[in-house]
Amino acid sequence: MSLLVTGSIGIDTVKTPYGISEECLGGSAIYFSMAASFFNPVRFVGVIGSDCPYELSEVFAGRDVDLTGLEVRPQSKTFRWTGSYHEDMDERTTDRLELNVLEEAPPKVPEPFRDSKFVFLANTAPKLQLELLEQILEPVFVAADTMNCWIREHTDDLRLLLKKIDCLIINEDEARLLACEQNLIKAANMILDMGPWVVVVKKGGSGSLLCSADGKKFLLPAYPADDVNDPTGAGDSFAGGFMGYLAQKGSTGFDILKTAVAYGTVTASFTINDFSLKGLTLIGKSDIENRFEVLRKLTKF
């Protein structure tokens, strides 16, 4: 079924204990689309400035990613981010942030995209996420991401968004902050009470937790990656694998959601292998399936 993503397109400079990648392509919509395209066609909605050094049609060559929703604003500058990861790779510091075009009005959803059934609202201001969601006619399943600053400073808009989506995908620190609760199970249940009927809590190297409003829960460890060079984009790649599989199946039953979490997990495991998109562009679907089977065997008892 149709899958739409709207989110950031950025130029990143990333420093980790294993190297540095300067002026590389990044952004939530980029990682999501690359990951989701292994499973399902993707409708891409995003905005860049005229200074963007990358031709996205070349980046996604050979992938079923429809760039009709890409907007280039001649008088604007592209979003830029510089960050450094600490030794444990689970924490990072933002060294420089230039929102640029992301401070402007969000892009318009093209008319042919408005009938999209599966929608992912990647991390941005919840007010903008709401504006974009209002342009979709009758979605079947809407998932969203958020982050600490929106939770702290845009609480009212975020609470309104939560009443209009089906699934929230966030990390464990964000879940605790949003729910004001340290216990993750309790925090997830409290977030479910805010509106969505599914919550996915990403726990980094410790895996992920899936909870539904009817009380069902699923806990999955991370894929045992032995080569972690750059965690940037891992969360968006997880969301891409997760939503791509759901759109492919056209279903959101709990067993399907569990399998989607597993595909999101193994897809993200390739992202962290290398800087920027290299971990995803150098593999095929068979590589994902192979890791999926490894993860299945490791977690079967």
PyMOL commands that set and color helices and strands:
alter all, ss='L'
color gray80, all
select helices_A, chain A and resi 28-36+56-59+100-103+111-113+126-133+148-153+155-162+172-179+184-192+204-206+234-249+254-271+278-281+285-298
alter helices_A, ss='H'
color red, helices_A
select strands_A, chain A and resi 3-6+10-16+19-26+42-49+65-73+79-85+92-98+118-121+141-145+167-171+198-202+208-212+217-220
alter strands_A, ss='S'
color yellow, strands_A
deselect
rebuild
show_as cartoon
